[in-house]
Amino acid sequence: MKLLTKLSLLIFIIILLTGSSFKRIDYREGMYKNVCKDLRNNILIYFIFVDSKITSPWTEFDIQSTIDSMRIAIRWIEGQAKKNDVQLNIISDYFIGERYTTVRKNLPNETVLGSFNTGSNLAKGLGELNSWADNIVKRVGAEVHIVEKDGIPEIQNPKNKERLVAHLRDEKQVESVVLLYLMNNYYRDDISLPVNHMGTDDVEFAIVSYKYPAVIAQNILNLFGVSDFSKSVYRRNEKKIKLLTEYFPGDIMQDVYAKNINDLEIGQYTKYLIGWSTELDPRYHSLLTDKIINY
């Protein structure tokens, strides 16, 4: 009887494991990948204003002030690059309809956090967010008139996002394209989130919930290989989070909500993960990994 019980338990575990993908997070896997490979030379930031039934509507003032915040974030990143002898020129462009009309598309589960946090396996949440992002780009493409391209070789499952990025690469003559979906959560509590930035199954992008320049800059850097230092889906080891706070208190990847971007910096750990430095002090090496995550 005990043998039968053990055998049943073993079969259950095998079924569980084959239905999920367990992997220890190694932040180096986000470096030089996908469509945001190298934060140097010419890169494009393309952003889309998205409305939903629960977010605040994008008014003309909100849109203009967010564009101003984007410019501040871009100038700050370029200034940091100059300090580190990195050649960087950031081009920005955005989609907006006539009379400041936005793309209206509800998130799969009302909020960014709710849409991503669908249970112990993240695959469902990620899949729904990718479908949401593709549907938005489909609407954008109808007005942008995206020319059909061969695609991007490194993306295994091409969808609408991939075709938009291929179009923008050709149009702007750049290699790296930062794709941002902007939500007006100024009066709500939600998260910003990078998606697909640790692999090449689909085009990486970020959903940005707030228009603070520091939050925008942080999400741009997410897509070039570095994760937030505060607790999130991608960083859960409390001891390592504490060490990052001690080592790099003024880093842009800390919790920067409502902080002045000019009081922040790009520290050694962040420089390494975004490719601005080829070396990392050995005492920080243990911070390059985190707990096992279930995709």
ZICOR-V964083 format. One record per pair of residues at least 12 apart in sequence whose C-alpha atoms are under 10 Angstrom apart, sorted by sequence separation. I is the first residue (numbers start at 0). J is the second residue. D is the distance in Angstrom with one decimal. If there is no record, write none. Layout:
i: <I I>
j: <J J>
d: <D D>
This chain:
i: <76 77 112 114 115 150 164 180 192 193 194 206 207 228 229 250 251 252 267 268 76 111 114 115 148 149 150 151 163 164 192 193 205 227 228 240 249 250 251 252 267 48 74 114 145 148 150 151 164 179 191 192 193 204 205 228 229 249 250 251 252 73 74 147 148 150 163 191 192 204 228 229 248 249 250 251 268 272 73 108 146 147 149 150 190 191 192 205 228 248 249 250 252 267 268 48 73 107 111 145 146 148 151 190 191 204 205 247 249 250 252 73 145 147 148 160 189 190 191 204 247 248 250 251 268 70 108 140 144 145 146 147 189 190 203 228 247 250 268 46 70 107 108 139 140 143 145 146 188 189 203 228 246 247 70 106 107 137 138 145 146 148 187 188 246 247 69 106 136 137 140 144 145 187 228 246 247 46 107 136 137 140 143 146 184 185 186 191 227 228 229 230 107 134 135 136 139 178 179 180 181 182 183 184 185 191 197 227 228 229 230 44 66 106 133 134 135 136 137 177 178 179 180 181 182 183 184 185 193 196 197 227 228 229 243 66 105 106 132 133 134 136 137 140 176 177 178 179 180 181 182 183 184 185 191 192 193 196 197 226 227 228 229 66 104 132 133 136 176 177 178 179 180 181 182 183 191 193 194 195 196 197 225 226 227 104 130 132 133 176 177 178 179 180 181 182 193 194 196 197 227 44 129 130 133 181 192 193 196 197 104 105 129 130 133 196 104 129 220 221 103 220 62 102 193 217 218 102 104 181 193 217 218 103 192 216 217 63 102 179 197 216 217 62 102 214 217 246 38 39 101 164 213 214 217 38 59 60 62 179 192 213 216 59 161 162 179 192 193 214 215 243 39 58 59 160 161 177 178 190 192 213 214 228 242 38 57 58 94 160 161 177 213 214 227 57 58 96 156 157 158 159 160 177 179 212 213 214 217 225 226 243 57 95 136 154 155 156 157 158 160 178 211 212 213 214 216 225 239 242 40 41 42 43 44 45 46 47 48 49 56 94 135 153 154 155 156 157 177 211 212 213 215 220 224 225 39 40 41 42 43 44 45 46 47 48 49 94 96 153 154 155 156 176 177 210 211 212 213 214 224 225 226 239 240 38 39 40 41 42 43 44 45 46 47 48 56 95 132 152 153 154 155 209 210 211 212 213 224 225 239 38 39 40 41 42 43 44 45 46 47 48 94 132 153 154 175 209 211 212 213 221 224 225 238 239 38 39 40 41 42 43 44 45 46 94 153 154 211 212 213 220 223 224 225 239 240 37 38 39 50 51 213 220 223 224 236 239 38 48 49 50 51 52 54 151 221 222 223 48 49 50 51 52 53 220 221 236 237 48 49 50 51 52 53 220 236 47 48 49 50 51 52 234 235 236 47 48 49 50 51 54 233 234 235 236 49 50 53 54 233 234 235 49 52 53 233 235 51 233 234 51 233 232 225 129 128 129 126 125 133 125 111 110 129 132 129 132 110 129 132 92 126 129 112 113 110 111 112 113 115 110 111 112 128 92 110 111 112 115 91 110 111 112 90 111 90 89 91 93 49 90 91 93 48 89 93 47 47 47 111 111 111 110 21 19 20 19 20 18 19 20 19 121 65 116 34 115 33 65 33 34 45 62 33 34 32 33 43 62 32 45 61 44 43 57 61 43 57 58 42 56 57 34 55 56 57 43 54 55 56 42 43 54 55 34 41 42 43 53 54 55 34 41 42 43 44 45 46 47 48 49 50 51 53 54 55 41 42 43 44 45 46 47 48 49 50 51 54 55 40 41 42 43 44 45 46 47 48 49 50 54 34 40 41 42 43 44 45 46 47 48 49 50 53 40 41 42 43 44 45 46 47 48 39 37 38 75 76 36 37 74 75 35 36 72 73 34 35 36 71 72 76 34 35 36 69 71 72 75 76 33 34 35 68 69 70 71 72 73 74 32 33 34 35 67 68 69 72 73 76 34 65 66 67 68 69 71 72 76 65 67 68 69 70 71 72 64 65 66 68 69 73 64 65 68 69 72 62 68 61 65 54 49 46 46 47 48 46 35 46 33 34 32 33 32 33 31 32 33 34 29 30 31 32 33 29 30 32 33 34 35 28 29 30 33 34 35 28 29 33 34 35 125 26 27 28 29 33 34 124 26 32 33 121 122 123 25 120 121 122 24 119 120 121 119 120 44 118 119 38 38 83 35 38 76 35 37 38 75 79 80 35 36 37 38 75 79 35 36 37 83 34 35 36 72 75 76 33 34 35 71 72 75 76 85 32 33 71 80 85 30 31 32 84 85 29 30 31 32 83 29 30 31 83 29 30 29 30 80 28 29 27 28 29 26 27 26 26 26 25 26 24 24 24 39 38 39 37 38 39 36 37 38 35 36 37 30 31 30 31 29 30 31 27 28 29 30 27 26 27 28 26 27 28 25 26 27 25 26 24 25 26 24 25 23 24 25 23 24 25 22 23 24 22 23 24 22 23 24 21 22 23 20 21 22 20 21 22 20 21 19 20 19 18 16>
j: <88 89 124 126 127 162 176 192 204 205 206 218 219 240 241 262 263 264 279 280 89 124 127 128 161 162 163 164 176 177 205 206 218 240 241 253 262 263 264 265 280 62 88 128 159 162 164 165 178 193 205 206 207 218 219 242 243 263 264 265 266 88 89 162 163 165 178 206 207 219 243 244 263 264 265 266 283 287 89 124 162 163 165 166 206 207 208 221 244 264 265 266 268 283 284 65 90 124 128 162 163 165 168 207 208 221 222 264 266 267 269 91 163 165 166 178 207 208 209 222 265 266 268 269 286 89 127 159 163 164 165 166 208 209 222 247 266 269 287 66 90 127 128 159 160 163 165 166 208 209 223 248 266 267 91 127 128 158 159 166 167 169 208 209 267 268 91 128 158 159 162 166 167 209 250 268 269 69 130 159 160 163 166 169 207 208 209 214 250 251 252 253 131 158 159 160 163 202 203 204 205 206 207 208 209 215 221 251 252 253 254 69 91 131 158 159 160 161 162 202 203 204 205 206 207 208 209 210 218 221 222 252 253 254 268 92 131 132 158 159 160 162 163 166 202 203 204 205 206 207 208 209 210 211 217 218 219 222 223 252 253 254 255 93 131 159 160 163 203 204 205 206 207 208 209 210 218 220 221 222 223 224 252 253 254 132 158 160 161 204 205 206 207 208 209 210 221 222 224 225 255 73 158 159 162 210 221 222 225 226 134 135 159 160 163 226 135 160 251 252 135 252 95 135 226 250 251 136 138 215 227 251 252 138 227 251 252 99 138 215 233 252 253 99 139 251 254 283 76 77 139 202 251 252 255 77 98 99 101 218 231 252 255 99 201 202 219 232 233 254 255 283 80 99 100 201 202 218 219 231 233 254 255 269 283 80 99 100 136 202 203 219 255 256 269 100 101 139 199 200 201 202 203 220 222 255 256 257 260 268 269 286 101 139 180 198 199 200 201 202 204 222 255 256 257 258 260 269 283 286 85 86 87 88 89 90 91 92 93 94 101 139 180 198 199 200 201 202 222 256 257 258 260 265 269 270 85 86 87 88 89 90 91 92 93 94 95 140 142 199 200 201 202 222 223 256 257 258 259 260 270 271 272 285 286 85 86 87 88 89 90 91 92 93 94 95 103 142 179 199 200 201 202 256 257 258 259 260 271 272 286 86 87 88 89 90 91 92 93 94 95 96 142 180 201 202 223 257 259 260 261 269 272 273 286 287 87 88 89 90 91 92 93 94 95 143 202 203 260 261 262 269 272 273 274 288 289 87 88 89 100 101 263 270 273 274 286 289 89 99 100 101 102 103 105 202 272 273 274 100 101 102 103 104 105 272 273 288 289 101 102 103 104 105 106 273 289 101 102 103 104 105 106 288 289 290 102 103 104 105 106 109 288 289 290 291 105 106 109 110 289 290 291 106 109 110 290 292 109 291 292 110 292 292 287 194 194 195 194 194 202 195 182 182 201 204 202 205 184 203 206 167 201 204 188 189 187 188 189 190 192 188 189 190 206 171 189 190 191 194 171 190 191 192 171 192 173 173 176 178 135 176 177 179 135 176 180 135 136 139 206 207 208 208 120 119 120 120 121 120 121 122 122 232 181 232 151 232 151 183 152 153 164 181 153 154 153 154 164 183 154 167 183 167 167 181 185 168 182 183 168 182 183 161 182 183 184 171 182 183 184 171 172 183 184 164 171 172 173 183 184 185 165 172 173 174 175 176 177 178 179 180 181 182 184 185 186 173 174 175 176 177 178 179 180 181 182 183 186 187 173 174 175 176 177 178 179 180 181 182 183 187 168 174 175 176 177 178 179 180 181 182 183 184 187 175 176 177 178 179 180 181 182 183 175 174 175 212 213 174 175 212 213 174 175 211 212 174 175 176 211 212 216 175 176 177 210 212 213 216 217 175 176 177 210 211 212 213 214 215 216 175 176 177 178 210 211 212 215 216 219 178 209 210 211 212 213 215 216 220 210 212 213 214 215 216 217 210 211 212 214 215 219 211 212 215 216 219 210 216 210 215 208 206 204 205 206 207 206 196 207 195 196 195 196 196 197 196 197 198 199 195 196 197 198 199 196 197 199 200 201 202 196 197 198 201 202 203 197 198 202 203 204 294 196 197 198 199 203 204 294 197 203 204 292 293 294 197 292 293 294 197 292 293 294 293 294 219 293 294 219 220 265 219 222 260 220 222 223 260 264 265 221 222 223 224 261 265 222 223 224 270 222 223 224 260 263 264 222 223 224 260 261 264 265 274 222 223 261 270 275 221 222 223 275 276 221 222 223 224 275 222 223 224 276 223 224 224 225 275 224 225 224 225 226 224 225 225 226 233 233 234 233 234 235 273 273 274 273 274 275 273 274 275 273 274 275 271 272 272 273 272 273 274 271 272 273 274 272 272 273 287 286 287 288 286 287 288 287 288 287 288 289 288 289 288 289 290 289 290 291 289 290 291 290 291 292 291 292 293 291 292 293 291 292 293 292 293 294 293 294 293 294 294 294 293>
d: <9.7 7.3 9.5 9.9 8.3 6.2 6.6 9.9 8.6 4.1 8.0 8.2 9.6 6.1 8.7 9.2 5.6 9.0 7.1 8.4 8.8 9.8 7.5 7.3 9.6 8.6 9.3 8.4 9.9 8.8 5.5 6.4 6.5 9.6 8.9 9.5 7.4 5.7 5.7 8.1 8.2 7.9 9.6 7.0 9.8 6.8 8.7 6.4 8.0 9.1 7.3 5.2 8.5 9.1 7.8 9.6 8.6 5.2 5.0 6.0 9.1 9.2 8.5 7.1 9.4 5.9 9.5 5.4 6.6 9.1 6.5 8.3 8.9 6.0 5.4 8.0 7.3 8.9 6.7 9.2 8.2 9.2 8.3 8.8 8.5 4.6 8.4 8.2 7.5 9.4 8.2 5.7 9.9 9.3 9.1 9.7 8.7 8.4 8.6 7.4 8.7 6.8 9.9 7.6 5.1 9.3 7.4 9.1 8.0 9.2 7.7 8.6 6.5 8.8 7.1 8.7 9.6 6.2 7.6 7.0 8.9 9.2 9.2 8.5 8.8 9.8 9.2 8.2 9.6 9.6 9.0 7.9 6.7 8.5 7.0 9.3 6.5 8.0 8.9 9.6 9.9 6.4 9.5 9.7 9.5 9.0 9.0 6.5 8.9 8.8 9.8 9.9 9.1 8.4 8.4 8.7 6.9 9.4 9.7 6.1 9.9 9.5 8.9 9.7 9.6 8.3 8.6 7.5 9.5 6.0 8.9 9.4 8.7 9.4 8.8 9.3 9.4 9.5 9.0 6.1 8.1 7.1 9.7 9.9 8.8 7.3 9.2 8.2 9.8 9.0 7.8 9.6 7.0 9.6 8.8 6.1 8.8 8.9 9.4 7.6 8.5 7.2 8.5 5.2 5.7 9.2 9.8 8.6 5.5 5.8 9.0 9.4 9.6 6.8 6.7 7.6 8.9 9.5 9.6 9.9 7.4 5.8 6.2 6.0 6.0 6.0 5.9 7.5 6.8 7.5 8.7 4.8 5.0 5.9 8.9 9.7 8.1 9.2 9.9 5.2 8.9 9.1 8.8 9.9 9.9 8.1 4.9 5.0 4.7 4.9 4.9 6.5 8.6 9.4 9.6 7.5 8.9 5.6 9.7 7.1 6.2 7.2 9.6 9.0 7.6 8.5 5.6 7.2 9.4 6.8 6.6 5.9 6.1 6.2 7.1 7.8 7.5 9.7 9.3 8.7 7.8 7.7 8.0 9.5 7.6 9.1 9.0 7.3 8.9 9.3 8.3 8.9 6.8 8.6 7.7 8.7 6.4 8.3 7.2 9.7 9.7 9.1 9.2 9.3 9.9 8.2 8.8 6.7 9.3 9.8 8.3 10.0 9.9 9.8 9.7 9.5 6.9 8.9 9.0 8.6 8.1 8.4 9.3 6.8 8.7 9.8 9.9 9.1 10.0 9.4 9.9 6.2 8.9 9.5 9.8 7.8 6.0 9.7 7.4 9.1 9.9 9.1 8.8 7.9 7.7 8.6 9.4 8.9 9.7 9.3 9.6 8.3 7.0 9.0 8.2 9.9 8.5 9.9 9.6 8.5 9.3 9.0 9.9 6.2 7.7 9.7 8.2 9.4 9.7 8.8 10.0 8.8 8.1 7.7 9.0 8.4 5.9 9.5 8.7 9.4 10.0 9.5 6.4 9.8 9.1 8.9 8.3 8.9 9.9 6.4 9.2 6.8 6.2 6.4 9.7 8.3 9.5 9.0 8.7 8.5 7.8 9.4 8.8 9.5 9.9 9.5 7.3 8.1 9.9 8.7 8.7 7.8 7.4 8.8 9.9 9.2 6.6 5.9 6.8 8.4 8.9 9.0 8.8 9.5 7.7 8.7 8.6 6.2 9.8 8.3 8.1 8.5 7.8 8.7 7.2 8.6 8.1 9.1 8.1 10.0 9.2 7.2 9.2 9.9 5.4 5.2 5.8 7.9 7.3 7.3 8.8 6.8 9.9 9.9 8.6 8.8 6.4 5.3 6.1 6.5 5.9 6.2 5.9 6.7 5.8 7.2 9.6 9.9 8.4 6.5 5.8 6.6 8.6 9.7 8.8 9.8 6.3 8.7 6.9 8.7 9.8 8.7 8.9 8.2 8.5 8.7 5.6 4.4 4.8 5.1 4.7 4.7 5.0 4.7 5.3 7.0 9.7 9.8 9.9 10.0 8.4 5.7 9.2 8.4 9.3 7.9 8.0 4.9 9.2 5.4 6.2 8.9 4.5 5.6 5.9 6.1 5.6 6.3 5.2 6.6 7.2 9.7 9.2 8.0 9.0 6.6 9.3 9.1 8.5 6.4 8.6 9.8 5.5 6.2 9.7 9.4 7.1 7.2 8.0 7.2 8.5 7.5 8.1 7.8 9.3 8.4 9.3 9.7 8.5 9.6 9.7 8.7 7.8 5.3 9.7 9.2 9.7 10.0 9.3 8.7 9.5 10.0 8.3 10.0 5.4 8.2 9.4 8.1 9.2 9.6 9.6 6.5 8.7 8.4 9.2 9.3 9.6 8.9 8.2 8.8 5.9 6.1 5.7 8.2 8.2 9.3 8.6 9.2 9.7 5.6 5.0 4.6 5.4 6.3 9.4 7.1 6.0 7.9 6.4 5.7 6.2 4.6 8.9 8.8 6.8 6.3 7.7 8.7 6.7 7.3 7.1 8.9 10.0 6.3 6.6 9.9 8.6 9.4 6.9 8.6 7.9 7.6 9.4 9.7 8.0 8.1 8.7 9.5 8.1 9.7 9.6 9.4 8.0 8.4 9.7 8.1 8.3 8.8 10.0 7.3 9.9 8.2 9.3 9.8 8.1 8.7 8.8 9.8 9.4 9.3 9.2 9.8 10.0 9.2 9.5 8.9 9.6 10.0 6.3 9.6 8.8 9.1 6.5 6.0 9.6 9.8 6.7 6.2 8.2 9.7 9.9 8.3 7.2 8.4 8.5 7.5 9.2 10.0 9.7 9.6 8.2 9.6 9.2 9.2 9.9 10.0 10.0 8.7 8.8 8.5 7.7 9.2 8.2 9.7 9.3 9.7 8.5 7.0 9.6 9.4 9.3 8.9 8.3 9.3 9.1 8.8 8.6 9.3 9.3 9.5 9.9 8.5 9.1 9.8 6.8 8.6 8.6 7.1 9.9 9.3 9.9 8.6 8.2 9.9 8.3 9.8 9.7 8.2 8.5 9.6 9.2 9.1 6.5 9.1 8.4 6.8 9.9 7.5 7.1 5.5 9.2 8.8 9.1 5.7 6.3 8.0 9.3 8.9 6.7 9.5 5.6 7.4 9.4 8.4 5.7 8.3 8.6 7.1 8.0 8.1 8.7 6.6 8.6 8.1 8.8 8.4 7.4 5.9 6.6 6.4 5.9 6.0 5.9 6.3 6.2 5.8 6.5 8.9 8.3 8.4 8.8 7.6 5.1 4.8 4.6 5.2 4.6 5.0 4.9 5.5 7.3 7.5 9.7 9.3 7.7 6.1 6.1 6.2 6.3 5.8 5.9 6.6 7.7 9.8 9.1 9.5 9.6 7.7 8.5 7.5 8.8 6.9 8.9 8.3 9.1 8.5 7.9 8.8 10.0 8.0 7.0 9.9 9.0 7.9 6.1 8.6 8.5 7.4 4.6 8.9 9.4 4.8 7.1 5.3 5.9 9.9 7.9 6.1 6.5 8.1 9.7 8.7 5.9 6.3 6.4 8.4 8.2 8.8 8.5 8.9 9.8 10.0 9.6 7.5 9.1 9.3 6.3 6.1 6.4 7.2 9.3 9.1 8.8 8.7 9.9 4.9 9.4 9.4 5.2 9.0 5.5 8.7 8.7 9.8 9.9 9.0 8.9 8.0 7.9 9.8 9.6 6.8 9.3 9.7 8.5 7.9 8.1 9.2 9.5 9.6 8.8 9.6 9.5 9.7 9.9 9.6 9.7 9.9 9.8 8.5 9.7 8.3 9.0 10.0 7.1 7.6 8.3 10.0 7.6 6.8 8.7 9.2 8.8 9.9 6.8 5.3 5.9 8.0 7.0 8.6 9.6 9.3 8.8 4.4 9.4 8.0 6.7 7.8 5.8 6.7 6.5 6.7 9.2 8.8 10.0 8.6 7.2 9.5 6.6 9.0 9.7 7.7 9.3 9.9 8.6 8.2 8.7 8.9 8.6 6.5 5.1 9.0 9.1 5.4 4.9 6.9 5.4 8.3 10.0 8.5 9.7 8.5 9.6 9.2 9.7 9.9 9.4 9.9 6.6 7.6 7.5 9.2 9.6 8.5 6.8 9.6 7.5 7.0 6.1 6.2 9.2 9.0 8.6 5.4 8.3 7.7 9.5 9.3 8.8 8.9 8.4 8.5 9.6 9.2 8.9 10.0 9.0 9.0 9.5 9.7 7.1 10.0 9.7 7.9 8.9 9.8 8.8 8.8 7.1 8.0 7.5 7.8 6.4 7.2 8.9 7.1 4.6 4.4 7.8 8.2 7.7 7.2 7.2 9.8 8.8 7.1 8.3 6.8 7.3 8.9 9.7 9.6 7.4 8.3 10.0 9.7 6.7 8.9 7.3 7.1 8.5 8.8 6.8 7.8 9.9 9.0 8.9 9.3 9.2 6.3 8.1 8.0 6.6 7.8 9.2 9.5 8.9 7.3 6.6 7.6 9.4 9.8 8.8 6.8 10.0 9.1 5.5 8.3 5.9 6.1 8.4 4.4 8.1 5.5 6.6 7.3 5.1 9.0 6.4 6.2 9.4 9.9 5.6 6.0 8.4 3.8 6.7 5.1 6.0 9.9 6.4 5.4 8.7 10.0 5.7 6.5 8.2 4.6 7.6 5.6 6.3 6.6 5.1 6.3 9.8 9.7>
